[in-house]
């Protein structure tokens, strides 16, 4: 768990009250994959991490690591084989950076009376990804038999809905 603590503190130090959304990819891209997080167990988490964490439908743990007037950044720990509900991210979108392998994004188009599956994207941990409503809806899946992790940056004052 010390690895998660040092990672989140390191990312938070790179962000400032003046960091803008346009700067997020250049801050997240240099972060290398953190293979030491592969296979981390929930029992390994520190009390501080647990106090700041929000457990979402027993699918993932979302821990706020930084916020300013422009955005909020989270570390998300995905339970093994977990898949998020299909959801949107508003017009301003969401940046996300996998820290381990095994995360897959499923993209959909919202047709009038059904969802149309567009594609599956294996999310490379050496790249910062982006989604917004112009791209479509999506869900995230951890294909691993162990916990995977990622950083997500959400703009403030943009709507996110689960369908």
N, C-alpha and C positions, 0 to 999 in steps of 0.2 A: 504494500500500500504506500510505502514511502515514495515509490516511483510515480504513482498517481499524484501524490501531494506535490512532489517537486515539479512534475510536468505542468500541473494546473497553475502553480505559483509562477513558473517560468513564462507561461503564456500570458498570465495576468500582468506580469511586469512589462511585456512588450506592448500592451494596450494602455491607452491613456484616456483621460476625459475628452480629449480632442480627436481621438481616432475616429475616422469615418468608415462607412461601409465599403467604399471603394478601396480602402487600404487593407481590408481583411484578407484577400487572397495572398498578398505579398507578405503578410505576417504569418499566415498558416502554412503556406506552401513549403517553407524551409524546414518545418517540423518533420523529422524522419519518422518512419513507422516505429512504434514502441512495442516491440515483440515481447518485452518483459511483462506486458499486461496480458498477454495471451494466457488464458487459463486461470486468471485471478479468480478467487472465490469471494462471495459476499461476506463470508466470515472474516476475511482479511482486511476489511475496511475499517479505518479509524473511526472513533466516536465523532470527531469533528466532521468527517465526510458524511457520516450517517445523519448528523444533525442538520446539515445543509442540503440533504438529498430529498428528492420527491420520487417515490416509487409509483410508476404509472402502470396500472392494470397488471402488475406482476410481469410486465414485458421488458421494462427497462428502468434504470435509475438515472434521473436527471439532476445534476448538481450544478448550480449557478457558480461560475468561476469569475465572472466580471460583468459589470454593467456600467454604461454611461448614458448620456441623453440620446445617443443615436442607436444603440443596440445592446443586447444582452447575450453573453456567451455562456454555453453550458458544456460540461463534460457529460456524455451519455454512456452508460454501461449497459449493453444489450444482453439480456438473458439468452442462454443457449436456445437456438431454433425459434426465437421470438420474431414476430412480424407486427409492425405497427398498423393501426387502422389506416385506411386510405384517407388522405387529408390534403388540404391546400396550404399555401403560405402567403397568400395575398400578392399584391402587385410588386412589393419590395423584395419578396422572396426570402430565401434562407441559404446561407453558405454552410457547408459541412465538410469536415476533414476526417476521414477514417484514420484511426491510429493503429489499427490491426487489420488483418485481412478478413474476408468472409462476409463483409456487408454488401448487400445487393439492394439497389433501388429499382422498384417497379413503378413505371409511369403509366398514367391513364389519361384519357380525354373524357370529359364529362359531356356526353351527348344528352339530348333532351330527356330520354327515358331509359338510358342505360350508360354504363361505363365501358369505354372501349380501351382494352389493354394495348399500349403502344410498344413498350419494350422493357427488357430487363437490362440493367446496367450493373456490372460488377464494379464496385467502387474501390479504386486503387488507393492505397494509403500514401501514395507519394504526390497526390493531387488534391486541391480544394475544389469541391463540387458545388453546384448552384442549382436551385429550382425556384420558380415562381409560377404564378397562375397562367402566365403566357405559355410556359412550357407544358403545364398541365398539373394534374393531381399526382400524388405518389404515396407509396408506402415503403418502409425500410424493413429489410429482413436480415437477421443474423443467421447465416447458413451453418455456422459452427456448432459443435457440441460443447462449446465453452463460451464464456463471456467475451464479447468483442467491445471495442470502445471507439468513440468518435467525439469530435468537438463540433458543436452547432452554434451558429451565430444568427440571431433573429433580430430584425429591425424593431425598434420600439414603435408603438402606435400603428401597427399593421395588423389586420385581422387574420386569425387562423381558425379554421373550423374543421371539425371531424365530420365525415359523412357516413 
